[in-house]
Amino acid sequence: MTPIQASCLPLIITGKDVIGQAKTGSGKTAAFGLGLLNKLNVKQFRVQSLILCPTRELADQVAKEIRSLARRIHNIKVLTLCGGVAFGPQKGSLEHGAHIVVGTPGRIEEHLRKENLNLEHVTTFILDEADRMLDMGFQSVIDKISNYLPNKRQTLLFSATFPGDIERLSKRLMRQPERIEVDSHHDTTSIQQILYEIQEKSARSEALLAVLQHHQPVSALVFCNTKVLTEEIAAILRESGFLALAIHGDLEQRDREYRLVQFSNKSLTVLVATDVAARGLDIDSLDLVVNYHLTRDPEVHTHRIGRTGRAGATGIACSLYHSSEAYKLELIEGFTGQVLERQHLPQLSSMYKPVLAPMVTLQIDGGKKQKIRPGDILGALTGEKGIAGSLVGKINIFEQSAFVAVERMVAREALAILSEGKLKGKSFRARKVRASI
């Protein structure tokens, strides 16, 4: 077990309210997931656990992990309720019932207000990344949701930081909580932080290209401070030959999901994101994080760089800064207790060819509605005269479509297999997803 799991699980299992303070990627989802599953009664088909998350991506990630933890328990239904997707289908799913509901505060409150969701049998209420929810202005919504919950319940609150707002929230919602703090700051020994000073503010995009050329990451996450800037930077990177896309809050849910799929399965080299969009991303083996601008909040800086160097791996976090941003550096170095390494900006080469993403994503026009499962796709690709299973990467199934990552060298062959063959006895259209949208 991770430290947060070892410290929290015994308390959760005994029914105590718990405040867990730990960084992203510490294993807290499994801690509260195992706790709620331990006391869940499958025979009682009603909502017994409610989990609030700040973003759709984190809610999807949490629901996915709980389903994985519960895979040996038959007939458990986990329902995700988030904004940005159609309301009607969610209402229909609620009419069929669920054991565990995971969602964002706004959409949960809307279903409660319209009497689609009944929480009177909830025994476990969980707030994941509570600090981020308060940062996003959900404090009053969380209070409204708590009014629908029974007084006799277990409340678990997890947060990377513990500002005054979180303390006040915990006092309103919790009863004599046990507070566990485990490694609240990122392990800086696994992350090499590098500062690159730019002489002119207008040269920032060229500096980013030079940094990416120098480090040659297979998978890089670039942080920008605004939604508009993410799209602008992603476009500049694509023009320079990088497989890059942006992710931010103004995208439609489908577009967000599709872009995240490509990045997490190693079909994109660079994802350009805002802080809100990047919180809770389920991404393994991230080589490089780049701060296009320094953030004013040193805690946000630690969250950004902590996207790399996870689970014992090493990583590199680079930050671009202009002399006018010196005060931000002082805040960050004061908060972390580190003097960050300064290096000269690498030279930008016009002859450089960006590293190609190792995988290619193929999209199939069929998904959960057509009862397609990952095993069906893997079986089709690796059947007689097919490709080796080791060349197939992540498979993601959505309602009306499915995505499979394959090694670049067999992409054409894999596409032919899916286009000419059958899944579930039916033919489905398949195509290569391009990182140029």
C-alpha positions, 0 to 999 in steps of 0.5 A, a space after each residue: 500500500 501507499 502511505 496514504 492508503 496505509 494510514 487512512 484505510 484502517 480509519 475508514 474501515 472503522 467508520 471514522 470521518 477522515 481528512 486525507 492530505 496528500 498529493 495527486 498520484 498518491 493512491 488516495 482513490 484506492 484508499 476511499 474506494 476500498 473503504 466504501 466498497 467494504 461496507 457497500 450492500 450490493 443487494 440494496 439497489 440504491 445510492 449508498 456512496 456519493 463522490 464529488 470531484 472538481 472536473 469531468 476528467 477526474 470523475 471519469 478517472 475515479 469511476 474507472 478505478 472504482 469499477 476496477 477495484 469492484 470487478 470481483 463483486 458482482 452487479 455493482 453499478 457505478 454511475 458518473 454524473 457530470 456537466 457538459 454532457 446530455 442531461 436526459 440520458 443521465 436522468 434515464 440512468 438514475 431511474 434504473 438505479 445505482 450503488 455509487 454516484 461519482 460526479 461534479 458538484 454542479 450537475 449533482 446539485 441539478 439532479 437533486 434540485 429536479 428530484 432525479 437523485 435520492 441521497 437519503 440512503 447514502 452512508 459514505 460521502 467523499 470529496 476528492 480534491 476538495 481544495 480544487 472544488 473550492 478554488 472553482 467556486 463550488 463551496 455553496 453548491 457543496 453546502 446545498 448537496 450536503 443538505 440532501 444527505 442523511 446526518 448519520 453518514 461517514 464523510 471523507 475529505 481528500 485535499 492536496 492542500 489544507 487552507 482555511 476554507 478547507 478547514 471551515 468546510 470540514 467543520 461544517 460537514 464532518 464529525 470529529 475527523 481524523 486528519 492524515 497528512 502524508 507527503 503533501 509536497 512532491 518528492 523533488 528528488 525524482 523531478 529535475 527542475 530547470 529554469 530557462 530565462 527568455 530575453 524578450 516576452 515575444 520570444 516565448 513560443 520560440 523558447 518552447 520549441 527550443 526546449 522541446 527540441 532539446 529534451 525530445 520528449 515522447 510525452 510532454 504536458 505544457 501548462 498555459 494560464 489561459 484557454 485561448 493561449 492553449 489553442 494558439 500554442 498547440 497550433 504553433 507546435 503543429 505547424 512545427 511538426 509536433 503532434 500536439 493538441 490543446 485541452 481546456 474547459 471550453 471544449 465539448 465533452 466528446 472532444 476533451 475525451 478524444 484528445 485525452 485518449 490520444 495523449 494517454 495512449 501515446 499517440 500525441 507527443 504534446 498536450 497543451 492544457 490549463 490547470 483546471 483541465 489538467 487536474 486529475 488526468 490519468 496519464 502514466 510515464 510523462 517525460 516532461 512538464 513545461 510551464 509556458 508561464 510561471 503561475 502566481 500560486 506556488 502550490 499550483 506550481 508543485 501540482 504542475 511539476 508533479 505530473 511528471 516523476 510519478 510512482 518512483 519514476 524520474 521526470 523533468 519540469 522546465 519553466 520559461 520566465 522573463 525577468 519581469 516574473 522574478 517575484 513569482 520565482 521568489 514565491 516558488 523557491 520560498 514555498 518549496 525551499 529550493 533554489 531552482 536550477 538555471 540553464 541557458 536556453 537551448 538553440 532553436 534548430 530549423 533542421 530539427 524533426 520532432 520525435 514521432 509519437 510511438 502509437 497511432 490511434 484508430 477509431 471504430 464507429 461502434 461502442 458500448 451501445 453496440 456491446 463492443 468490448 476491449 476483448 473483441 477489438 484485441 481478438 480481431 487485431 490478433 487473430 489469424 494473420 493478425 498483429 502481435 498482441 504486444 503491438 496493441 496499446 490502450 483500448 477505450 470504449 465510449 457509448 458510440 465509438 471505440 479507440 485502440 492504440 497500435 504501434 506506428 509501424 503496424 498502423 496501416 495493417 491494423 486499420 485494414 484488419 478492422 475495416 475489412 473484418 467484423 466485430 460481434 459479427 458486424 462490420 464497423 467503419 474504422 479510421 486513423 485519428 489525426 492530431 490536426 483537428 
